């Protein structure tokens, strides 16, 4: 019984998703536009930034950078969509 529990603990959960940076922007408005565009195409994404924009809306030396992250399985499609002239 104990061996079976140990094996179950070693399994990687299905909801554990690897994220990959697909794009980088310098403002929250552009980040939201890209996020909405990707999500309207069925690609879920997460925005990650170093500084909360409402606290410090001015970007200095890359601190205002916002990364757009998608799952590895959606990365190629997201990259292709972002290169298309539709945006």
Order of alpha helices (4+ residues) and beta strands (2+ residues): alpha-beta-alpha-beta-beta-alpha
